[in-house]
Amino acid sequence: MSIRKKRVAALIQREVASILQQNYADQLQPMVTITDARVTGDLSIAYVYASVLGDTSAKREATFRQLKALAPEVRDQLASRVRHQLRTVPQLKFFLDESLQKAKRMEDLFDRLRKEREMRERAKASNDESSDQ
């Protein structure tokens, strides 16, 4: 990826996150975090990755659908913020980033495995003590 594309992607990520935080925080519940942005070679399309924190997957999906519906408004606001830095403002396409949910599931699995191992070791230790007597 060229330096220009990286800079534009970082600018879009930063500005979209700021727009969502300042103007749509009350509408987008649970919280939305912009985790990454990538742009096409001609800078016409920006792929914006958003992580939605929430209790249930249905709630996260509903918030993400709402975010996708807000894309034209967010693009208009982005245009007013970056008009001196970019000739044309790319079209925004949002994608759901579920890496945080996957990481949490993995952490829960590791915790469960750790607890099961501790229980087996305790059971083995208590069996060894009772067989020694």
N, C-alpha and C positions, 0 to 999 in steps of 0.2 A: 504494500500500500504506500502510495506517495506521501510525502510530508504534507502537501496541501490537503489531500483527502483526510489524513489523520487530524489535522488542525480543524478542518470544517466539521468533522464528526464530533470532535471534542467540544467545539463551540455549540453545536446543535444539542448534544447531550446536556451540557450545562444550562443552556437557555431554556430548553423544554422542561427540564426539572424545575427551574426557577419559576417558569410560567405556571406549571401545575401547582407548585407549592403556594404561590402568591394568589392565584385567581380561582383555583378549582379544588382546594383542599377540603372545603366543606361539602362539595358535590361528590368527590371521589372517596367514599368511605367503603372499605378500609383503605389504609394508606397505600399510595403508589410510589414506587421508586424507579427512577430511570437508571438502568444498570449498564447500558451500552448504546452506542449509535454507530452506524456504518453508512457510508454514502457510496453511490455508484460512481463509476469513473467520470461521467459527465456532470456529476453533482446534481442530477435532476431528481433523484429519489434518495430519501434518508430512511434507513431501516432503524427504528427506535425500539429497543428492548426494554420492557417494563416488567417489574416484579410487583405483584399485588399481594400484600400481607392481609390475611384474613383467617377466620376460624374454619370456614367450610369452603369446599371447592366451588359450590354454587354461588357463594357470595363473591369469591374472587373472579369467577367468570362473568358475573353481572357487572362488576366494577370495570373489568377489562373491556366489555362490550360498550360501556358508557365512555370509556377513554377513547376507543376507536371512533365513536360517534362525534367526539369533540375534536378530532384531528383537524378539520378545516378551520375551526376557531383558533386552535393552538398555532396552526401554520400562519394565520393572519397576524397573530400577536408576535410570532417569531419574526415575521417579515419586518415589522416595525422596529424590532430590536436589533436586527442584523443588516439593515438596509445599506449601511455604509461599509459593510465587510463582504457582502455577497451580492453579485449581480442579480441572480435569481435565487429565490428561496426554494429548496427542494420540496417535493411532495413528501408528506410524512406517512409512513406505514408502520403501525405499531405491531409488535410481536410480544407474546407473553413469555417471560423468562421465568421458568419454574425451578431454577437451580437452587434457590433458597429452600423451597419445599422439599426437593430431593435430598438436599444436605441434611435437613431436619429429620427426614425419614431414616436416612442412613445413621445419623447420630442416635436415634431412638432404637434402631436395631442393634447397634453396638452396645448401648446401655443394657438392653435386654439380654444380650449374649454374656456380658460381663456379670450380670446378676445370676444368670443360670450357672455360669462357671463357679462363682462363689458358693452357690447353694450346693453344687456337686462336691466341691472341695470340703465344705463343712460336713456334708453327709459322709464322705469318705473318712474324714478325720474322726468323726464320732463312731463310725463302724470299726475303725482301727483301734480306738480306745476301748470299745466294748469287747473286742476279740482278744485284746491283751489281758483283760481281767480274768 
